[in-house]
Amino acid sequence: MTEIDLRPQALPTLTFERTVARAHAHRRALGEVFVSDSVAEGDSTFYAAVQIPRAHSLWYDRTTVYHDPFAMAEAARQGSFVVLHRHVGVPVGLPFSMLRYEFEVTDRAAFLDDEKSPLEGVLRYEIVSRTDRGADFADLTLEGELRVGGTSAMQLSADVVFLARADYEALRAYQQSRKSEADPGQPVLSPLPPERVGRLDSRNIVIAEPADEGARWVYPLLPDPRHPALFDHEYDHVPGPFIIEAFRQAAIDTAVRSGGLTSPITTVVSCSSRFDQFGEFGAPLECVCTPVDSTRPDTARVDVELRQFDRVLTTGTLELASIAEFESSFVHRVRAES
């Protein structure tokens, strides 16, 4: 990822008073919109104000005193759509696909939860590459940086493609025609215990017990369209946020199983993902996890693959950092006293 010079004195005035239009953030529920404002600076530089709620069914379900970086990554994902719709002129409703999404936490302390206020930050996005292939078809590469309280907290990068409605429908028809029929005899699987992946609520668990294949583990995925955050609205395919959350949970369990981490009480410090094909509902999905060597102390790296119909649909790598046990005890004590 390319580092962006986001000097504090260069920040424009942005408001945190209300959310942007939910359609611009590609969300159905107002409570799932994390972007409050945006502004353009020229044709290729954009700013967005984001706020992470203190209480959230998915993102507050954690066992550390740090806000979940995945929550801010979701805010940044929404921020990219807000920028494209409000300032670049991409029409709302035009089909899109995020082909690549990466982030790296550059200052973990910026995510510390003071138990008093929501986490707020300012995103700066740069369009570093754009290729137009017709009125409704464009490839875009975005590089971004998040600042929290004047501190550079996260770097981001994404490739997005927008397609004409007819082209998107033709693509989906072609992809579905190459895939097998769903198996009506799929077994009913139970989710992992939430403590295995550092969570408290079983309703947020999206993977089942894995198969041990020696140097790797294969986790069945459990998409539940009733989940209010991961399935905020209807989809014609398994959505990216669900896939990334499954990657995170499977990577944590794999890191502990393989000895890369001593505890599932951890935080994600980097995540890269590439989406090559859509996942389909009604047929088994599985995440294949392989531990790999980490370049930083007290961290574990896991390569992940999403598979369906014997094809690899999505690939990625997650890096997880250990967190002191006392932080977990602190969280439980604070919540018990509140």
Secondary structure, DSSP 8 states (H G I E B T S, - for coil): -------GGG------SS---TTTTT-SSGGG--EEEEEEETTTEEEEEEEE-SS-TTTT--SSSB--HHHHHHHHHHHHHHHIIIII---TT--EEEEEEEEEES-GGGGB--SSS-EEEEEEEEEEEEEE-STT-EEEEEEEEEEETTEEEEEEEEEEEE--HHHHHHHHHHHHHTS----TT-----B--GGGGT-S-GGG--BB--EE-SS-EEEEB---TT-TTTTSS--SSB-HHHHHHHHHHHHHHHHHHTTS-S-S-EEEEEEEEEE-S-B-TTS--EEEEEEE--SSTTEEEEEEEEEETTEEEEEEEEEEEE--HHHHHHHHHHHHH-
